[in-house]
Amino acid sequence: MGDISAERRRILKSPPAELVAEAAATPGGSVAEIDRSLIGDPNGYVPGEAVQGVWLVGQDGKLTGEFVENPNYGPPKDDFSKLTDSGHWLGWLAEQPAVAVRASIEEILNTQVAGANLEWIKILDEPRYLTGGRPDPGDPDQLIVTRAGIALSFALSVTSPGHRRETLQGVFSWVAVALDQPGGPKRQVWFDLRADLDWAEAELRERIYRVGRPRDADPM
């Protein structure tokens, strides 16, 4: 990557117009330096690891000359913590929910573009859950789960042969029904780009009752 210190000295000596403008717009704040080789659209979602550090800005809106390194700078990594650390019961989804979700999304991307490579994916918000069931005849205080669904807000990076890197955002939803049936559950997933999580949660309330009907194919 060359001599980063020398490059930053050069920037301070003759800062680019966009850096000057950003500093002027954030007096007393900071301006991030982003490694554009790690991202798709610099105006879209930027993972924290792609930020090399920040330039500190004085109250006068000018660069102070101080640069604070980002200790997490480097190739972006998956982050499923909002899913796996939620404490919500996910036994219906898979033994390893993060692995299952990643594999399903990767399959969707490859269906759309052969050879697509999912570089990383991050779950951005607390998942939205739906769970339905019926009382257990042997114990009225217990619920037998019959159907369940989840909606996950995501950002991801994908590359494909002959195409540049793209950063996508949206909501991934997964529904499973007939969880109490010996024949095994029926499943369906949705991949809604640029979708809002509130919208997806409302859709989930409808979708959870559509899966398994004769007109619904089971893509899983």
N, C-alpha and C positions, 0 to 999 in steps of 0.2 A: 504493500500500500504506500511505500515510499516514506519519506520523512514527514510525519504528521505535524510535528512541532514547527518545522520550517514552513509548511503549508499554512499553518494558523498564523504564523508571524506575517506571512505574505498577505493573508486576509486582513489582518489588523492594520497593516500598512496601507492597503488599498482595498477596503471592504466593498464587496459588490453592492450595487444599488438596492437589491432586494433585502439584503441583510441590514443596511442602513434604514430602510423603510420599516422593517419589522421592529427594529430597536426603537425607532421613534414612536411606534404605535404601542410599545409596552414599557414605558418609563418605570424604573424600579423593578422590572421583571427579568425575563430571560428569553433568549431565542435559541431554539433547538437547531443543532446541526445534524442532518439526516444523511445516512449512507444510502444514496439512491440505488446503488447496485443490489440492495437487499429487498427492494420493494417494487411494486408495479407503478401505480399512479400516485405521485407524491401529494396530490390533492385529495386522495382517498384515505383509507385506513392505514395508519403507520404503526406497526408493532413496536413495542418499547425497545426491543433489542436493536432496532435499526437506527435508534438515536445514539449518535456517538457521544453526545454531551450537550451542554448548553453554554451559550455566551451570556454572561451577566450584563445587565443594562442598568446604567445609573438613572437617578431621578430626572436627569436632563434629557433622557431618551437617547443617550450615546453609549456605545460599547465601553465597558470599563477596562477591557483587555484581559479579564479573567475568564478562563474556560474551565468548566467543571465536567470531568469525565464521567461517562455513564459506566458503572462497573458491570452492567449486564449487556453491554454492547457486544454484538456478534450475530451469527445466523439465528433467525427466529426459530422458536421451538413450539411444539404443541402445548396448549394449556387447557386442560379439561377440569381444572380444580373446582370451578363453579358447579360442575356436574358431580364429580366424584366426592367432593367434600360436603355436599349438601345434607347428608344424613338421611335423605329420602330413600324409601325402599325402592330398589331398582332390580330386584330379583327377576321380575317379569321381562326385563329388557335383555340382559345377558349377564353371564358371570363376571365379565369385564366390560362394563358399559362403554367406557371410552374407546376400547379396541373395536367394539361392535359398531359404534357410531362412526368412527373414522373409516372403517372398512366399507360401510354402507355409502358414505359420501364419496369415497374414492371410486366405488363402483358406478355411482351416478355420473361422476365426471368422465369416467372412461366410456360410458355409454354415449355421452354427448360428443366427446372428442377422443378417438382412439389414441392410446399412448399418453394420456394426460397424467401428470405426476403431481400429486398433492404434497406440497412441500411442508406446509404447516397449517394448523387450524387452531383457533382460539375461541372458546365459549365466552361471550362478552357479558352476559347478564345472568341473573339467577333464572334457572329453567322454570317453565310453567308446567304444572302437572295436572293430570286428571286421572281419577281412579274410580271405577264403578264395581259394585258387587251385590251380593245377596246375603242375607243372614244365614249363618251356619245352623242347620236343623239340630245339631247336637249341642250347640252352645250359642244361644241367641246373642250373647255379648260379642261374638266373633263374626267377622265378615269374610266371606269367600270372595276373593277378587275374581271378577269375570272379564273385565276389560280395563285397559290402562293406556295412557298416552302422555307424550312429553313434547314440548316445543323448545328448541334451543336456538338462541340468537348467536350467530357465528361471524367470524371473519376468517378467510383462508387465502392461501397463495397457491396458485396452480400454474404449471408450465406444460406445454405440449409441443410435440415435434413441429418445427417450422413456425412456431408462434412465440411471442414474447410472454413474459411473466404477467399474470393478472392477479389482482387482489379482489376477491368477491366478498360481499356481505349479504346476509339474508337470514332466513330461519329454516332450520331442519326439524321436521316433525316425524314422530314415530308412534304408530298406534298398534296395539295388539289386542285381539278379542278372543273369546272362547278359551280364556286362560284356565278355566275349570274343567275343560272337556278332555277326555282321554286321548282323543285324536290329535291333540296339540293345538296351539294357538294359530290364528290367522293374523298376518302382519301386513302393514303397508306403510310406506314412507313418502314424505313430500319434501321437496327441495325448492323453497320459494326465495328467489333472489330479490334483493332490495325490499323484502317484506318487513313490516313492523311487528315486533313481538306481541303487542296487544292484539293486533289483527290476527296473528297466527293463533293466539290463545282462543279467540272467538271461533275461528275456523275449526280448531281442535274439538270444540264442543259438538260441532256438527259431524266432523270426520269420524269421531270415535264410535258413532252409531251407524255409519255407512259401511265400514269395513266388514267384510264377510257376507254382505248381501250378494245375491246371484249376479248382479250387473257389475260388481267390483272384481277386477282381476287382482290376484295376489302377486305383486312383483317380487316378493322375496322368495 
